[in-house]
Amino acid sequence: MPKFHYIALDQNGQEVAGELDASNEAEAINLLRQSQLYPTQVAQEGKGDAAVKKKAKTTAAKGGKGKTVKAGANAKVKAKALMVFTRQLATLIDSGLPLLRGLTVLSRQEPNPIMKSTIATLADNVQTGSTFSETLTQFPRIFNKLYVNMVKAGELGGVLEIVLNRLAEYQEKAQKLKNKVLAAMIYPIVVMVIAVLILVFLMLVIVPKFEKIFEEMLGDKNKLPTLTKYVIGFSRWMGDNFIFLGIGVAVIVIGWRLFAATAGGRRAIDGWMLKMPLFGDVQRKTAISRFTRTLGTLVTSGVPILQALNITRETAGNAIVSESIVKVHDAVKEGESMVAPLEASPVFPPMVISMVDVGEETGQLPEMLLKIADVYEDEVDNSVTALTSMLEPIMIVVLALVVGTIVLALFLPLIEVIKQLSTGAGGGG
């Protein structure tokens, strides 16, 4: 009987390794499962088992157990890892593979240790009779309420593969939108940080050196141009108060975070972000796209409208938008239209309200919401491109003015020195 080398997870999530006799790989896996082990790698001796044997020896050298990550309730993974898992699982189920088999396959090939352990736990729970949606609730920081409720609706409707495809599409578009907004926000921040670092370097290193040169060559400080005096004065002030400036910046950052952690502070900041020059338009369009995409995806997947609105409120990402969704929820609960609370909100433009109104009247609200999301994702793309094109020359001009002013202030006294040298040379002749 052939011999198989294996690496598996025990009930405590620890990695174990060893070997067993079985007629084929499927039997080896079944034997391991009967022993309360979840295999991650199984290879027949002499057939591609080199890597497994090497890892098995390493594990055995550590006392029979290797270091592995056990995913608990607080486990968290990056959005990209979850997005890839959802898309792959949707593809496998859509191809006719049973859910349990799909989870088993994905667990074997998953490179992320936390996600790997999570998928293994999902597979074990599904095998013992739990529903997929019930199992997902064990990992709230990986699978949010939107994810769980959509899967639950898919299970009840017998269309899990369709719902998973919608989820994967939703995650991909949400990630794409997030990357666009981050690109728009990061660019000016990076330029500003560079500008500040250049300014600090010039003020604390370059200007003091020039000040000593001016003292040696001109002697009388009153001979310095007014602009140079101001720059040197500012340089001294920065040097004398540098520690206090650093403390001040730290206090401002910590105070800002504490303020943002409060409900009133979060609301004020989110309201200000929607009204920001240049960036406010991008924030508004992003909020509209996220709201319509989330609500449309949930309702299309069979989640009840009131429950979908509650989930959308929690994932809105903006306190002002969340308040508007609460009012929409209350209106729908009373049997009223969504239009009135949307009109009262400062976020949603007339076009969005009109499209929602048409969607309600024709009974095609989910489809209309997804169309709005598509339109506004394109709007965000265009706005980000325009914003970047506008900010680039503005930042360059601002940086040039700051650096140019300092350079001019340092060269004006040199011109005076050259004049004096020229006068002295002429008088000597």
C-alpha positions in Angstrom: 0.0 0.0 0.0 1.4 3.4 -0.9 2.7 5.7 1.8 1.6 9.4 2.0 3.3 12.3 3.7 1.0 15.0 5.1 0.8 18.3 6.9 -2.5 19.0 8.7 -4.1 21.2 11.3 -5.4 19.7 14.5 -8.4 20.8 16.5 -6.4 23.5 18.2 -5.3 24.9 14.8 -1.7 23.7 15.3 0.2 22.3 12.4 1.1 18.6 12.6 3.0 16.5 10.1 3.5 12.8 9.5 3.0 9.8 7.2 0.3 7.2 6.7 -0.6 4.2 4.5 -3.5 4.6 2.1 -4.6 3.2 -1.3 -4.9 6.7 -2.8 -4.9 10.4 -1.8 -8.7 10.6 -1.2 -8.5 7.7 1.3 -5.5 9.4 3.0 -7.5 12.6 3.4 -10.5 10.7 4.8 -8.3 8.9 7.3 -6.9 12.2 8.5 -10.4 13.7 8.8 -11.5 10.6 10.9 -8.5 11.4 13.2 -9.8 15.0 13.7 -7.1 16.4 11.4 -7.6 18.8 8.6 -5.0 18.2 5.8 -3.4 21.1 4.1 -0.9 19.2 2.1 -0.9 15.5 1.1 1.6 13.9 -1.3 2.4 10.3 -2.2 5.9 9.2 -1.4 8.1 9.5 -4.5 5.5 11.7 -6.3 6.1 15.3 -5.6 6.4 14.8 -1.9 9.8 16.5 -1.5 8.4 19.8 -0.3 6.0 18.1 2.1 8.7 15.9 3.5 11.0 18.8 4.1 8.3 20.7 5.9 7.3 17.6 7.8 10.9 17.2 9.1 11.0 20.9 10.1 7.7 20.4 12.0 8.9 17.2 13.6 12.1 18.9 14.8 10.0 21.4 16.6 8.3 18.7 18.7 5.8 17.5 16.2 4.0 20.8 15.8 4.8 23.8 13.7 3.9 27.4 14.2 0.6 28.3 12.5 -1.9 31.1 12.8 -5.3 30.1 14.2 -8.0 32.5 13.1 -10.2 33.6 16.0 -13.2 36.0 16.3 -10.8 39.0 16.0 -9.0 37.7 12.9 -8.8 40.2 10.1 -7.4 40.0 6.5 -6.9 42.5 3.8 -9.8 43.4 1.5 -7.8 41.9 -1.5 -7.5 38.5 0.2 -11.2 38.4 0.9 -12.0 39.6 -2.6 -9.9 36.8 -4.2 -11.5 34.2 -1.9 -15.0 35.3 -2.8 -14.3 35.3 -6.6 -12.6 31.9 -6.5 -15.3 30.3 -4.4 -18.0 31.7 -6.7 -16.2 30.3 -9.7 -15.8 26.8 -8.1 -19.5 26.6 -7.1 -20.6 28.0 -10.4 -18.6 25.2 -12.1 -20.7 22.7 -10.2 -18.4 21.9 -7.3 -20.2 21.4 -3.9 -19.6 24.2 -1.3 -17.6 21.9 1.1 -15.4 20.7 -1.7 -14.8 24.3 -2.9 -13.8 25.4 0.6 -11.4 22.4 0.9 -9.7 23.2 -2.4 -9.3 26.9 -1.5 -8.0 26.0 1.9 -5.2 23.9 0.4 -4.0 26.6 -2.0 -4.6 29.7 0.2 -1.2 31.4 0.9 -2.4 33.8 3.6 -2.1 31.8 6.9 -5.0 33.6 8.6 -7.3 33.2 5.6 -6.2 29.6 5.3 -7.1 28.8 8.9 -10.4 30.7 8.5 -11.4 28.7 5.4 -10.4 25.5 7.1 -12.8 26.4 10.0 -15.5 27.2 7.5 -15.1 23.8 5.9 -15.1 22.0 9.2 -18.3 23.7 10.3 -20.1 23.2 7.0 -19.1 19.5 7.2 -20.7 19.2 10.6 -24.0 20.6 9.4 -23.8 24.3 10.0 -25.0 26.6 7.2 -22.4 28.7 5.4 -23.9 32.0 6.6 -23.9 30.8 10.3 -20.2 29.9 10.0 -19.3 33.3 8.6 -20.7 35.0 11.7 -17.8 33.5 13.7 -15.4 35.9 11.9 -17.1 39.4 12.1 -14.0 41.3 11.2 -13.5 39.3 8.0 -17.1 38.9 6.9 -19.2 41.9 7.7 -23.0 42.0 7.9 -23.3 42.8 4.2 -21.4 39.7 3.3 -23.2 37.4 5.8 -26.7 38.7 4.9 -26.1 38.3 1.2 -24.8 34.7 1.6 -27.9 34.0 3.8 -30.2 35.3 1.2 -28.4 33.2 -1.5 -28.7 30.1 0.7 -32.5 30.7 1.2 -33.1 31.3 -2.5 -30.9 28.5 -3.6 -28.7 30.9 -5.7 -25.5 31.0 -3.6 -23.3 31.0 -6.7 -25.1 34.0 -8.1 -24.9 35.9 -4.8 -21.2 35.1 -4.4 -20.5 36.4 -8.0 -22.4 39.6 -7.0 -20.4 39.9 -3.8 -17.1 39.4 -5.7 -18.2 42.1 -8.3 -19.2 44.4 -5.5 -15.9 44.0 -3.6 -13.9 44.5 -6.8 -15.7 47.7 -7.7 -15.6 48.9 -4.1 -11.9 48.3 -4.0 -11.4 50.0 -7.3 -13.3 53.1 -6.1 -11.4 53.2 -2.9 -8.1 53.1 -4.7 -9.1 56.0 -6.9 -10.1 58.1 -3.9 -6.9 57.2 -2.1 -4.9 58.2 -5.1 -6.6 61.6 -5.2 -6.0 62.2 -1.5 -2.5 60.8 -1.2 -0.9 62.9 -4.0 -1.4 66.3 -2.4 -0.5 64.9 1.1 2.8 63.5 -0.2 3.6 66.8 -2.0 2.8 68.8 1.2 4.9 66.5 3.3 7.9 66.8 0.9 7.4 70.6 0.9 7.4 70.8 4.7 10.5 68.6 4.9 12.3 70.8 2.4 11.3 73.9 4.3 12.5 72.5 7.6 15.8 71.4 6.0 16.4 74.9 4.5 15.4 76.7 7.7 17.4 74.5 10.2 20.5 73.6 8.1 21.0 75.9 5.1 19.9 79.3 6.4 22.0 79.2 9.7 25.1 78.5 7.6 24.4 81.5 5.3 23.7 83.7 8.4 27.3 83.0 9.6 28.7 83.8 6.2 26.8 87.1 6.1 28.1 88.0 9.6 31.7 87.4 8.5 31.3 89.3 5.3 29.0 92.2 6.1 29.4 92.5 9.8 26.5 94.9 10.4 23.2 93.0 10.4 21.3 96.2 9.5 22.8 96.0 6.1 20.9 92.8 5.3 17.8 93.2 3.0 14.4 93.1 4.8 13.4 89.8 3.2 16.7 88.2 4.4 16.1 89.5 7.9 12.6 87.9 8.0 13.9 84.6 6.7 16.8 84.5 9.2 14.4 85.5 12.0 12.0 82.7 11.1 14.9 80.2 10.9 16.0 81.2 14.4 12.5 80.9 15.8 12.1 77.4 14.3 15.5 76.3 15.7 14.7 77.7 19.2 11.2 76.2 19.3 11.6 73.0 17.2 10.8 70.7 20.1 7.7 72.7 21.0 6.7 72.6 17.4 7.0 68.8 17.3 5.0 68.5 20.5 2.4 70.9 19.1 2.0 68.8 15.9 1.6 65.6 18.0 -1.0 67.3 20.2 -2.9 68.4 17.1 -2.8 64.9 15.6 -3.9 63.2 18.9 -6.6 65.8 19.5 -7.9 65.3 15.9 -8.2 61.6 16.4 -9.9 61.9 19.8 -12.3 64.4 18.2 -13.0 62.1 15.3 -13.7 59.2 17.7 -16.8 61.1 19.1 -20.1 61.0 17.4 -20.4 64.8 17.1 -16.7 65.1 15.9 -17.2 62.4 13.3 -20.3 64.1 12.0 -18.5 67.5 11.9 -15.5 66.1 10.1 -17.6 64.2 7.5 -19.7 67.3 6.9 -16.6 69.4 6.4 -15.1 66.8 4.0 -18.2 66.9 1.8 -17.8 70.7 1.6 -14.1 70.8 1.0 -12.9 72.8 -2.0 -11.8 70.4 -4.8 -12.0 67.3 -2.6 -15.6 67.7 -1.5 -17.0 66.8 -4.9 -15.0 63.6 -5.0 -16.2 62.7 -1.5 -19.8 63.3 -2.3 -19.8 61.2 -5.5 -17.9 58.4 -3.7 -20.6 58.4 -0.9 -23.4 58.3 -3.5 -21.7 55.5 -5.4 -21.1 53.4 -2.2 -24.7 53.9 -1.0 -26.4 52.9 -4.2 -24.0 50.1 -5.0 -24.4 48.5 -1.5 -28.2 48.9 -1.3 -28.7 47.8 -4.9 -26.5 44.7 -4.5 -28.3 43.7 -1.2 -31.8 44.1 -2.6 -31.0 42.4 -5.8 -29.6 39.4 -3.8 -32.9 39.0 -2.0 -32.1 40.9 1.3 -35.3 42.7 2.6 -35.2 46.4 2.0 -35.4 47.5 5.6 -32.6 45.1 6.6 -30.6 46.2 3.5 -30.9 49.9 4.6 -29.6 49.1 8.0 -26.6 47.3 6.6 -26.0 50.1 4.1 -26.1 52.6 7.0 -23.4 50.7 8.8 -21.2 50.6 5.7 -21.8 54.1 4.5 -18.5 55.5 5.7 -19.9 59.0 6.2 -22.0 60.1 9.2 -24.0 62.6 7.1 -24.9 59.9 4.6 -25.7 57.5 7.5 -28.2 60.0 9.0 -29.9 60.3 5.6 -30.2 56.5 5.3 -31.8 56.3 8.8 -34.4 58.8 7.6 -34.9 56.7 4.4 -35.3 53.6 6.6 -37.9 55.3 8.8 -39.9 56.5 5.7 -39.9 53.0 4.1 -40.9 51.5 7.4 -44.0 53.7 7.4 -44.8 52.7 3.9 -43.6 56.0 2.3 -41.4 56.7 -0.6 -37.6 57.1 -0.4 -37.7 60.3 -2.3 -38.7 62.8 0.4 -35.8 61.9 2.9 -33.3 61.9 0.0 -34.5 65.3 -1.1 -34.0 66.6 2.5 -30.4 65.3 2.5 -27.6 67.7 1.5 -25.8 64.8 -0.2 -28.0 63.6 -3.0 -28.4 65.6 -6.2 -31.7 65.9 -8.2 -30.6 63.4 -10.8 -30.1 60.6 -8.2 -33.5 61.4 -6.6 -35.3 61.4 -9.9 -33.7 58.0 -10.8 -34.7 56.5 -7.5 -38.3 57.9 -7.9 -38.5 56.2 -11.4 -37.1 53.0 -10.0 -39.8 52.9 -7.2 -42.6 53.7 -9.6 -41.5 51.0 -12.2 -40.6 48.4 -9.5 -37.0 48.3 -10.7 -35.4 50.1 -7.8 -32.4 47.6 -7.4 -31.5 47.9 -11.1 -31.8 51.7 -11.0 -29.6 51.9 -7.9 -26.9 49.8 -9.6 -27.1 52.1 -12.7 -26.6 55.1 -10.5 -23.6 53.4 -8.9 -22.1 52.8 -12.3 -22.7 56.4 -13.4 -21.1 57.8 -10.2 -18.1 55.5 -10.3 -17.4 56.9 -13.7 -17.9 60.4 -12.3 -15.5 59.7 -9.5 -12.9 58.5 -12.1 -13.3 61.7 -14.1 -13.2 63.8 -11.0 -10.0 62.2 -9.7 -8.3 62.7 -13.1 -9.4 66.3 -13.2 -8.4 66.9 -9.5 -4.9 65.4 -10.1 -4.4 67.5 -13.2 -5.5 70.6 -11.3 -3.5 70.0 -8.1 -0.2 69.2 -9.9 0.5 72.7 -11.2 -0.9 74.3 -8.0 1.4 72.2 -5.8 4.4 72.9 -8.1 3.8 76.7 -8.0 3.3 76.7 -4.2 6.5 74.7 -3.7 8.4 76.9 -6.1 7.2 80.1 -4.3 8.3 78.8 -0.9 11.7 77.6 -2.0 12.2 80.5 -4.4 11.5 83.0 -1.6 14.1 81.4 0.7 16.7 81.2 -2.1 16.1 84.9 -3.1 16.5 85.9 0.6 19.8 84.2 0.7 21.2 85.6 -2.5 20.2 89.2 -2.1 23.0 89.8 0.5 25.5 88.1 -1.8 24.7 90.7 -4.5 25.4 93.4 -1.9 28.7 91.7 -1.1 29.7 91.5 -4.8 28.8 95.3 -5.2 31.1 96.1 -2.2 33.9 94.0 -3.6 33.5 95.7 -7.0 33.5 99.2 -5.4 36.6 98.3 -3.3 38.4 97.0 -6.4 37.6 100.1 -8.3 38.7 102.4 -5.5 42.0 100.6 -5.2 42.7 101.0 -8.9 
